[in-house]
């Protein structure tokens, strides 16, 4: 995974970004962000599967069928969730205010919120901050926007790839936030992706769903799912390449780059998990199907016992084996190998006696759990982190 310092200017032609403070957060840190395309962009999105959805998410789900967007206004520090009809009115008002300030159609503006559930949105503070936010719009402020959407995050999350499309050099870039309430199946996070590549809506939607399913939907910190999860991608076509379609020779190139970016961002979220000290990657190989491998990878990454053992540097591979067993996949115990980084702790279903070497490995900041089922050729990966006392400290007093 790549980290990009604040001074790293990533330019995506035709896009501008901004971040500022509207006074939503008690800390006074930036809490209002804007992603803006100079022209209407083709867009696709995925949203939380939680049946209780924040007002901005409900509004976005209604609008996404238009397949177009030009701006996304994001506030952090307040989720605008469970606020009844007032929450929906406030989300619509944010849309109208932003559209008026930018001089664009309201239907091209999306709203996203993250933070504490059940508190009224300070709409007047946002309205007051909007003119200054728009004035700050700059092609080189992606990092500023990434910082403004953070809540309990300890660092901003940015990733990008440059790729060649029809002899032209395009770019895909993304920002994300997330550290707690992270669970597979639209993990709890916000992610906004932009590209100057011309691509039709069907191809864009397909690529986004594959990328999210292989990254954000295989990401876990605490098995808790939010009301506000959103991932959106905007493609403004500024590159003026021949449109990428699902049958295009460049569709695979686009998908691979997008997969890498979302996996980068998911890894950063896991690394930044609330109270985490270790990033954990679970790799399952030798499965009969990718679906089987995915179930096992997610089962292991969700296990509180595995996560606490990793934190305590306890090479208790029995916890991993148990999580494999209850994943709902038909496995042959006597074929299973398990390794922690480069130390094999299980061979053909039984321990290798290398607990001391494994314990030393567990002092590393990144732990790779590799599980070989030896029954097929399919593979899947999942991302998580260890679980520590600090997670409890952060979440015991989150709203107070």
MOQUIDA-V981048 format. One record per residue. N is the residue number from 1. RES is the residue in three letters. PHI is phi in degrees with one decimal (* if undefined). Layout:
[[N:RES:PHI] [N:RES:PHI]]
This chain:
[[1:UNK:*] [2:UNK:-103.8] [3:UNK:-109.7] [4:UNK:-120.4] [5:UNK:-67.1] [6:UNK:-57.7] [7:UNK:-83.3] [8:UNK:-80.1] [9:UNK:-91.2] [10:UNK:-103.4] [11:UNK:-101.9] [12:UNK:-115.4] [13:UNK:-49.4] [14:UNK:89.4] [15:UNK:-116.4] [16:UNK:-132.5] [17:UNK:-139.9] [18:UNK:-158.1] [19:UNK:-147.2] [20:UNK:-158.1] [21:UNK:-104.5] [22:UNK:-109.9] [23:UNK:78.6] [24:UNK:-73.9] [25:UNK:-83.0] [26:UNK:-61.7] [27:UNK:-69.0] [28:UNK:84.4] [29:UNK:-68.2] [30:UNK:-54.9] [31:UNK:-141.1] [32:UNK:-133.9] [33:UNK:-132.8] [34:UNK:-139.9] [35:UNK:-112.7] [36:UNK:-135.1] [37:UNK:-105.3] [38:UNK:-65.4] [39:UNK:-129.9] [40:UNK:-53.5] [41:UNK:-113.8] [42:UNK:-65.5] [43:UNK:-137.9] [44:UNK:-143.6] [45:UNK:-155.6] [46:UNK:-134.2] [47:UNK:-136.5] [48:UNK:-51.6] [49:UNK:-94.5] [50:UNK:-60.3] [51:UNK:-72.0] [52:UNK:-99.5] [53:UNK:-116.2] [54:UNK:-64.3] [55:UNK:-55.9] [56:UNK:-61.2] [57:UNK:-68.8] [58:UNK:-61.6] [59:UNK:-67.4] [60:UNK:-65.5] [61:UNK:-61.2] [62:UNK:-68.0] [63:UNK:-85.4] [64:UNK:-64.7] [65:UNK:-65.9] [66:UNK:-69.3] [67:UNK:67.6] [68:UNK:-133.1] [69:UNK:-154.7] [70:UNK:-129.5] [71:UNK:-151.5] [72:UNK:-129.1] [73:UNK:-103.4] [74:UNK:-125.2] [75:UNK:-116.0] [76:UNK:-116.9] [77:UNK:99.3] [78:UNK:-150.8] [79:UNK:-81.1] [80:UNK:45.7] [81:UNK:-121.8] [82:UNK:60.8] [83:UNK:-111.0] [84:UNK:63.1] [85:UNK:-65.7] [86:UNK:-61.3] [87:UNK:-63.0] [88:UNK:-68.4] [89:UNK:-61.2] [90:UNK:-67.1] [91:UNK:-63.3] [92:UNK:-65.7] [93:UNK:-64.6] [94:UNK:-61.3] [95:UNK:-60.8] [96:UNK:-65.5] [97:UNK:-64.1] [98:UNK:-67.0] [99:UNK:-60.7] [100:UNK:-63.9] [101:UNK:-66.7] [102:UNK:-87.9] [103:UNK:73.0] [104:UNK:-126.5] [105:UNK:-69.9] [106:UNK:-57.2] [107:UNK:-67.9] [108:UNK:-95.5] [109:UNK:-109.6] [110:UNK:-111.1] [111:UNK:-116.7] [112:UNK:-139.6] [113:UNK:-136.4] [114:UNK:-152.0] [115:UNK:144.5] [116:UNK:-76.3] [117:UNK:-81.0] [118:UNK:91.3] [119:UNK:-103.5] [120:UNK:-64.0] [121:UNK:-72.0] [122:UNK:-77.5] [123:UNK:-60.7] [124:UNK:-65.9] [125:UNK:-66.5] [126:UNK:-66.3] [127:UNK:-58.5] [128:UNK:-66.5] [129:UNK:-83.9] [130:UNK:-59.3] [131:UNK:-57.3] [132:UNK:-65.8] [133:UNK:-63.3] [134:UNK:-64.5] [135:UNK:-63.7] [136:UNK:-82.3] [137:UNK:-53.6] [138:UNK:-150.3] [139:UNK:-63.8] [140:UNK:-105.7] [141:UNK:-109.0] [142:UNK:-59.4] [143:UNK:-63.6] [144:UNK:-63.1] [145:UNK:-65.9] [146:UNK:-60.5] [147:UNK:-70.4] [148:UNK:-71.7] [149:UNK:-93.2] [150:UNK:-73.0] [151:UNK:-117.5] [152:UNK:-89.2] [153:UNK:-57.8] [154:UNK:-102.9] [155:UNK:-151.1] [156:UNK:-77.7] [157:UNK:-122.6] [158:UNK:-137.4] [159:UNK:-148.0] [160:UNK:-153.9] [161:UNK:-141.3] [162:UNK:-100.5] [163:UNK:-147.1] [164:UNK:-94.6] [165:UNK:-125.5] [166:UNK:60.0] [167:UNK:81.8] [168:UNK:-111.4] [169:UNK:-97.9] [170:UNK:-105.1] [171:UNK:-145.3] [172:UNK:-122.7] [173:UNK:-135.5] [174:UNK:-147.2] [175:UNK:-125.6] [176:UNK:-149.3] [177:UNK:-135.5] [178:UNK:156.8] [179:UNK:-151.2] [180:UNK:-135.1] [181:UNK:51.5] [182:UNK:-116.6] [183:UNK:-146.8] [184:UNK:-56.2] [185:UNK:81.1] [186:UNK:61.6] [187:UNK:-56.3] [188:UNK:-70.9] [189:UNK:-169.7] [190:UNK:-115.5] [191:UNK:-145.5] [192:UNK:-127.2] [193:UNK:-117.1] [194:UNK:-136.0] [195:UNK:-151.0] [196:UNK:-91.7] [197:UNK:-77.4] [198:UNK:-79.9] [199:UNK:-148.5] [200:UNK:-78.5] [201:UNK:-62.9] [202:UNK:-62.4] [203:UNK:-68.4] [204:UNK:-63.6] [205:UNK:-63.3] [206:UNK:-62.5] [207:UNK:-64.8] [208:UNK:-64.5] [209:UNK:-65.1] [210:UNK:-64.3] [211:UNK:-63.6] [212:UNK:-65.3] [213:UNK:-65.4] [214:UNK:-96.6] [215:UNK:-135.9] [216:UNK:-64.0] [217:UNK:-85.9] [218:UNK:-125.0] [219:UNK:-126.5] [220:UNK:-145.3] [221:UNK:-113.7] [222:UNK:-138.1] [223:UNK:65.5] [224:UNK:-112.5] [225:UNK:-114.5] [226:UNK:-85.2] [227:UNK:-97.8] [228:UNK:-122.3] [229:UNK:-52.9] [230:UNK:-148.1] [231:UNK:-132.8] [232:UNK:-132.0] [233:UNK:-131.5] [234:UNK:-119.2] [235:UNK:-121.9] [236:UNK:-91.6] [237:UNK:70.3] [238:UNK:-61.8] [239:UNK:-68.2] [240:UNK:58.7] [241:UNK:-81.7] [242:UNK:-60.7] [243:UNK:-53.3] [244:UNK:-76.2] [245:UNK:-120.4] [246:UNK:-65.3] [247:UNK:-97.2] [248:UNK:-69.9] [249:UNK:-66.0] [250:UNK:-97.0] [251:UNK:-63.2] [252:UNK:-62.7] [253:UNK:-60.3] [254:UNK:-62.2] [255:UNK:-59.9] [256:UNK:-61.6] [257:UNK:-64.2] [258:UNK:-65.4] [259:UNK:-58.6] [260:UNK:-64.6] [261:UNK:-65.5] [262:UNK:-67.0] [263:UNK:-69.6] [264:UNK:-54.8] [265:UNK:-65.3] [266:UNK:-62.0] [267:UNK:-63.9] [268:UNK:-65.9] [269:UNK:-63.4] [270:UNK:-63.9] [271:UNK:-60.8] [272:UNK:-96.7] [273:UNK:-52.0] [274:UNK:-55.2] [275:UNK:77.8] [276:UNK:-70.3] [277:UNK:-118.2] [278:UNK:-140.9] [279:UNK:-89.9] [280:UNK:-120.6] [281:UNK:-114.2] [282:UNK:-105.9] [283:UNK:-113.8] [284:UNK:-111.8] [285:UNK:-129.1] [286:UNK:71.2] [287:UNK:-91.9] [288:UNK:-71.2] [289:UNK:-147.0] [290:UNK:-63.9] [291:UNK:-61.6] [292:UNK:-63.7] [293:UNK:-62.8] [294:UNK:-64.1] [295:UNK:-57.8] [296:UNK:-70.9] [297:UNK:-60.3] [298:UNK:-69.1] [299:UNK:-59.1] [300:UNK:-68.5] [301:UNK:-69.3] [302:UNK:-84.4] [303:UNK:-68.2] [304:UNK:-62.9] [305:UNK:-68.9] [306:UNK:-65.2] [307:UNK:-64.8] [308:UNK:-72.9] [309:UNK:-63.8] [310:UNK:-62.1] [311:UNK:-59.6] [312:UNK:-82.2] [313:UNK:54.8] [314:UNK:-105.5] [315:UNK:-76.0] [316:UNK:-84.6] [317:UNK:-66.0] [318:UNK:-60.9] [319:UNK:-67.8] [320:UNK:-67.0] [321:UNK:-60.5] [322:UNK:-63.8] [323:UNK:-65.6] [324:UNK:-62.1] [325:UNK:-67.4] [326:UNK:-100.9] [327:UNK:-76.0] [328:UNK:85.5] [329:UNK:-117.6] [330:UNK:-75.2] [331:UNK:-124.7] [332:UNK:-106.8] [333:UNK:-51.7] [334:UNK:-78.8] [335:UNK:-108.5] [336:UNK:-79.3] [337:UNK:-113.7] [338:UNK:-132.3] [339:UNK:-126.4] [340:UNK:-108.8] [341:UNK:53.5] [342:UNK:-102.7] [343:UNK:-107.4] [344:UNK:-81.4] [345:UNK:-100.9] [346:UNK:-134.6] [347:UNK:-129.2] [348:UNK:52.1] [349:UNK:89.4] [350:UNK:-127.7] [351:UNK:-67.7] [352:UNK:-99.1] [353:UNK:78.5] [354:UNK:-101.6] [355:UNK:-62.8] [356:UNK:-64.8] [357:UNK:-64.4] [358:UNK:-66.4] [359:UNK:-62.1] [360:UNK:-64.7] [361:UNK:-59.4] [362:UNK:-71.0] [363:UNK:-82.6] [364:UNK:-68.3] [365:UNK:-79.0] [366:UNK:-121.4] [367:UNK:-117.1] [368:UNK:-108.6] [369:UNK:-95.7] [370:UNK:-106.8] [371:UNK:-119.0] [372:UNK:-108.0] [373:UNK:-80.9] [374:UNK:55.2] [375:UNK:-123.0] [376:UNK:-165.1] [377:UNK:-123.5] [378:UNK:-92.4] [379:UNK:-135.5] [380:UNK:-152.2] [381:UNK:-125.9] [382:UNK:-138.6] [383:UNK:-123.7] [384:UNK:-156.4] [385:UNK:-148.1] [386:UNK:-77.9] [387:UNK:-116.3] [388:UNK:-125.8] [389:UNK:-60.4] [390:UNK:-65.2] [391:UNK:-58.4] [392:UNK:-65.6] [393:UNK:-60.2] [394:UNK:-64.4] [395:UNK:-87.0] [396:UNK:-71.4] [397:UNK:-131.4] [398:UNK:-61.0] [399:UNK:-93.8] [400:UNK:-118.7]]
